[in-house]
Amino acid sequence: MEAAELIDIVSRNGIMMILHYVHLTEHGGEEFGEAMIIRGSLERLAPVMMTATPSFIGLLPLFLGAGQTGKEILYPLALVVFGGMVTSTLLDQLVTPALFYRFGHRN
């Protein structure tokens, strides 16, 4: 996994979360508010984790093999991508809903 793939996954997850919020308000009968944001975030949590978990599992051998011969170059890459996936997944579940709640309401 390269940095471009990480950016692609993060961007797609954020876009899908916002589109799900919009779908809930336009077609799901939800009023814009905290309850809709929580419902939308919980409904998108499983797909986000299904995207991130295989990446976590795939990078785990490289991440845990820090001192092994031949992995001197792969370990820093695995560390950065693993950290990026964890951070982006957490931020996607915390920051995106907060920003949408603050700026997403149409008058």
PyRosetta script that sets phi, psi and omega in degrees:
from pyrosetta import init, pose_from_sequence

init()
pose = pose_from_sequence("MEAAELIDIVSRNGIMMILHYVHLTEHGGEEFGEAMIIRGSLERLAPVMMTATPSFIGLLPLFLGAGQTGKEILYPLALVVFGGMVTSTLLDQLVTPALFYRFGHRN")
pose.set_psi(1, 131.8)
pose.set_omega(1, 179.2)
pose.set_phi(2, -104.7)
pose.set_psi(2, 173.0)
pose.set_omega(2, 179.7)
pose.set_phi(3, -62.3)
pose.set_psi(3, -35.0)
pose.set_omega(3, 178.9)
pose.set_phi(4, -64.2)
pose.set_psi(4, -38.2)
pose.set_omega(4, 177.9)
pose.set_phi(5, -68.0)
pose.set_psi(5, -37.3)
pose.set_omega(5, 177.4)
pose.set_phi(6, -63.7)
pose.set_psi(6, -44.1)
pose.set_omega(6, 177.6)
pose.set_phi(7, -62.7)
pose.set_psi(7, -39.6)
pose.set_omega(7, 178.7)
pose.set_phi(8, -62.0)
pose.set_psi(8, -46.1)
pose.set_omega(8, -179.5)
pose.set_phi(9, -64.0)
pose.set_psi(9, -45.6)
pose.set_omega(9, -178.9)
pose.set_phi(10, -63.7)
pose.set_psi(10, -45.6)
pose.set_omega(10, -180.0)
pose.set_phi(11, -62.9)
pose.set_psi(11, -45.2)
pose.set_omega(11, -179.2)
pose.set_phi(12, -62.6)
pose.set_psi(12, -42.6)
pose.set_omega(12, 179.3)
pose.set_phi(13, -62.5)
pose.set_psi(13, -42.2)
pose.set_omega(13, 178.6)
pose.set_phi(14, -65.8)
pose.set_psi(14, -42.8)
pose.set_omega(14, 179.2)
pose.set_phi(15, -64.8)
pose.set_psi(15, -43.2)
pose.set_omega(15, -180.0)
pose.set_phi(16, -65.1)
pose.set_psi(16, -35.2)
pose.set_omega(16, 177.9)
pose.set_phi(17, -64.8)
pose.set_psi(17, -47.6)
pose.set_omega(17, -179.5)
pose.set_phi(18, -65.1)
pose.set_psi(18, -41.9)
pose.set_omega(18, 177.2)
pose.set_phi(19, -62.8)
pose.set_psi(19, -33.4)
pose.set_omega(19, 178.2)
pose.set_phi(20, -69.1)
pose.set_psi(20, -39.4)
pose.set_omega(20, 175.4)
pose.set_phi(21, -59.7)
pose.set_psi(21, -46.2)
pose.set_omega(21, -179.8)
pose.set_phi(22, -62.9)
pose.set_psi(22, -42.0)
pose.set_omega(22, 178.8)
pose.set_phi(23, -61.6)
pose.set_psi(23, -41.7)
pose.set_omega(23, 179.4)
pose.set_phi(24, -63.0)
pose.set_psi(24, -37.1)
pose.set_omega(24, -179.1)
pose.set_phi(25, -78.4)
pose.set_psi(25, -34.8)
pose.set_omega(25, -175.8)
pose.set_phi(26, -87.1)
pose.set_psi(26, -37.6)
pose.set_omega(26, -173.7)
pose.set_phi(27, -121.9)
pose.set_psi(27, -13.9)
pose.set_omega(27, -176.2)
pose.set_phi(28, -95.7)
pose.set_psi(28, -1.0)
pose.set_omega(28, 178.1)
pose.set_phi(29, 74.6)
pose.set_psi(29, 16.9)
pose.set_omega(29, -179.9)
pose.set_phi(30, -93.9)
pose.set_psi(30, 141.0)
pose.set_omega(30, 171.7)
pose.set_phi(31, -83.6)
pose.set_psi(31, 146.0)
pose.set_omega(31, 176.9)
pose.set_phi(32, -63.5)
pose.set_psi(32, 127.9)
pose.set_omega(32, 179.4)
pose.set_phi(33, 169.7)
pose.set_psi(33, -174.5)
pose.set_omega(33, -176.2)
pose.set_phi(34, -62.9)
pose.set_psi(34, -39.2)
pose.set_omega(34, -179.1)
pose.set_phi(35, -63.9)
pose.set_psi(35, -40.0)
pose.set_omega(35, 178.6)
pose.set_phi(36, -66.6)
pose.set_psi(36, -40.1)
pose.set_omega(36, 179.2)
pose.set_phi(37, -63.7)
pose.set_psi(37, -43.9)
pose.set_omega(37, 179.8)
pose.set_phi(38, -65.2)
pose.set_psi(38, -45.5)
pose.set_omega(38, 179.2)
pose.set_phi(39, -60.8)
pose.set_psi(39, -46.9)
pose.set_omega(39, -179.8)
pose.set_phi(40, -62.9)
pose.set_psi(40, -40.2)
pose.set_omega(40, 179.6)
pose.set_phi(41, -66.1)
pose.set_psi(41, -42.0)
pose.set_omega(41, 179.3)
pose.set_phi(42, -68.0)
pose.set_psi(42, -36.1)
pose.set_omega(42, 178.4)
pose.set_phi(43, -69.6)
pose.set_psi(43, -29.0)
pose.set_omega(43, 179.0)
pose.set_phi(44, -89.9)
pose.set_psi(44, -7.7)
pose.set_omega(44, -178.2)
pose.set_phi(45, -63.9)
pose.set_psi(45, -44.6)
pose.set_omega(45, -178.9)
pose.set_phi(46, -62.5)
pose.set_psi(46, -47.7)
pose.set_omega(46, 177.2)
pose.set_phi(47, -61.9)
pose.set_psi(47, -36.7)
pose.set_omega(47, 178.7)
pose.set_phi(48, -64.7)
pose.set_psi(48, -44.2)
pose.set_omega(48, 179.5)
pose.set_phi(49, -68.7)
pose.set_psi(49, -32.7)
pose.set_omega(49, 176.9)
pose.set_phi(50, -68.8)
pose.set_psi(50, -26.2)
pose.set_omega(50, 175.5)
pose.set_phi(51, -79.3)
pose.set_psi(51, -41.7)
pose.set_omega(51, -173.8)
pose.set_phi(52, -80.2)
pose.set_psi(52, -35.4)
pose.set_omega(52, -174.4)
pose.set_phi(53, -60.1)
pose.set_psi(53, -45.7)
pose.set_omega(53, 176.8)
pose.set_phi(54, -60.5)
pose.set_psi(54, -33.9)
pose.set_omega(54, 176.9)
pose.set_phi(55, -66.9)
pose.set_psi(55, -41.9)
pose.set_omega(55, 176.7)
pose.set_phi(56, -59.9)
pose.set_psi(56, -47.5)
pose.set_omega(56, -177.3)
pose.set_phi(57, -66.1)
pose.set_psi(57, -40.5)
pose.set_omega(57, 179.7)
pose.set_phi(58, -65.7)
pose.set_psi(58, -33.2)
pose.set_omega(58, -179.6)
pose.set_phi(59, -87.0)
pose.set_psi(59, -12.4)
pose.set_omega(59, -175.5)
pose.set_phi(60, -58.7)
pose.set_psi(60, -45.3)
pose.set_omega(60, 178.3)
pose.set_phi(61, -61.2)
pose.set_psi(61, -37.5)
pose.set_omega(61, 177.9)
pose.set_phi(62, -71.3)
pose.set_psi(62, -37.3)
pose.set_omega(62, -179.0)
pose.set_phi(63, -67.8)
pose.set_psi(63, -39.4)
pose.set_omega(63, -178.7)
pose.set_phi(64, -83.2)
pose.set_psi(64, -14.8)
pose.set_omega(64, -178.5)
pose.set_phi(65, -93.8)
pose.set_psi(65, 46.9)
pose.set_omega(65, -174.0)
pose.set_phi(66, -61.8)
pose.set_psi(66, -40.9)
pose.set_omega(66, -174.6)
pose.set_phi(67, -97.8)
pose.set_psi(67, 2.9)
pose.set_omega(67, -176.3)
pose.set_phi(68, -77.7)
pose.set_psi(68, 146.9)
pose.set_omega(68, 179.4)
pose.set_phi(69, -65.6)
pose.set_psi(69, 135.8)
pose.set_omega(69, 178.6)
pose.set_phi(70, 91.9)
pose.set_psi(70, -10.0)
pose.set_omega(70, -178.8)
pose.set_phi(71, -109.0)
pose.set_psi(71, 15.2)
pose.set_omega(71, -178.4)
pose.set_phi(72, -63.6)
pose.set_psi(72, -33.9)
pose.set_omega(72, -178.8)
pose.set_phi(73, -87.2)
pose.set_psi(73, -33.6)
pose.set_omega(73, -176.2)
pose.set_phi(74, -77.1)
pose.set_psi(74, -29.1)
pose.set_omega(74, -177.6)
pose.set_phi(75, -61.8)
pose.set_psi(75, -47.9)
pose.set_omega(75, 179.0)
pose.set_phi(76, -61.2)
pose.set_psi(76, -37.9)
pose.set_omega(76, 177.4)
pose.set_phi(77, -64.4)
pose.set_psi(77, -46.0)
pose.set_omega(77, 179.1)
pose.set_phi(78, -62.0)
pose.set_psi(78, -39.5)
pose.set_omega(78, 179.8)
pose.set_phi(79, -62.9)
pose.set_psi(79, -45.0)
pose.set_omega(79, -179.2)
pose.set_phi(80, -67.3)
pose.set_psi(80, -46.2)
pose.set_omega(80, -178.6)
pose.set_phi(81, -68.0)
pose.set_psi(81, -41.5)
pose.set_omega(81, 178.4)
pose.set_phi(82, -61.8)
pose.set_psi(82, -47.0)
pose.set_omega(82, 177.6)
pose.set_phi(83, -63.2)
pose.set_psi(83, -38.7)
pose.set_omega(83, 177.5)
pose.set_phi(84, -64.8)
pose.set_psi(84, -40.2)
pose.set_omega(84, 178.4)
pose.set_phi(85, -66.2)
pose.set_psi(85, -44.4)
pose.set_omega(85, 179.5)
pose.set_phi(86, -63.4)
pose.set_psi(86, -49.1)
pose.set_omega(86, -178.7)
pose.set_phi(87, -62.3)
pose.set_psi(87, -46.7)
pose.set_omega(87, -177.7)
pose.set_phi(88, -66.8)
pose.set_psi(88, -35.5)
pose.set_omega(88, 178.4)
pose.set_phi(89, -66.3)
pose.set_psi(89, -43.9)
pose.set_omega(89, 178.5)
pose.set_phi(90, -65.6)
pose.set_psi(90, -45.3)
pose.set_omega(90, -179.3)
pose.set_phi(91, -66.3)
pose.set_psi(91, -35.1)
pose.set_omega(91, 178.0)
pose.set_phi(92, -63.1)
pose.set_psi(92, -34.2)
pose.set_omega(92, -179.6)
pose.set_phi(93, -83.4)
pose.set_psi(93, -15.7)
pose.set_omega(93, -178.3)
pose.set_phi(94, -110.8)
pose.set_psi(94, -47.6)
pose.set_omega(94, -173.0)
pose.set_phi(95, -79.8)
pose.set_psi(95, -44.6)
pose.set_omega(95, -178.3)
pose.set_phi(96, -58.2)
pose.set_psi(96, -48.4)
pose.set_omega(96, 177.5)
pose.set_phi(97, -61.6)
pose.set_psi(97, -39.4)
pose.set_omega(97, -178.9)
pose.set_phi(98, -65.4)
pose.set_psi(98, -43.0)
pose.set_omega(98, 178.9)
pose.set_phi(99, -67.7)
pose.set_psi(99, -38.3)
pose.set_omega(99, 178.7)
pose.set_phi(100, -67.3)
pose.set_psi(100, -38.2)
pose.set_omega(100, 178.1)
pose.set_phi(101, -64.0)
pose.set_psi(101, -38.5)
pose.set_omega(101, -178.0)
pose.set_phi(102, -75.6)
pose.set_psi(102, -42.1)
pose.set_omega(102, -171.2)
pose.set_phi(103, -115.7)
pose.set_psi(103, -4.5)
pose.set_omega(103, -171.4)
pose.set_phi(104, -86.5)
pose.set_psi(104, -12.9)
pose.set_omega(104, -175.5)
pose.set_phi(105, -74.6)
pose.set_psi(105, 129.5)
pose.set_omega(105, 176.0)
pose.set_phi(106, -96.8)
pose.set_psi(106, 136.8)
pose.set_omega(106, 178.7)
pose.set_phi(107, -89.6)
pose.dump_pdb("model.pdb")
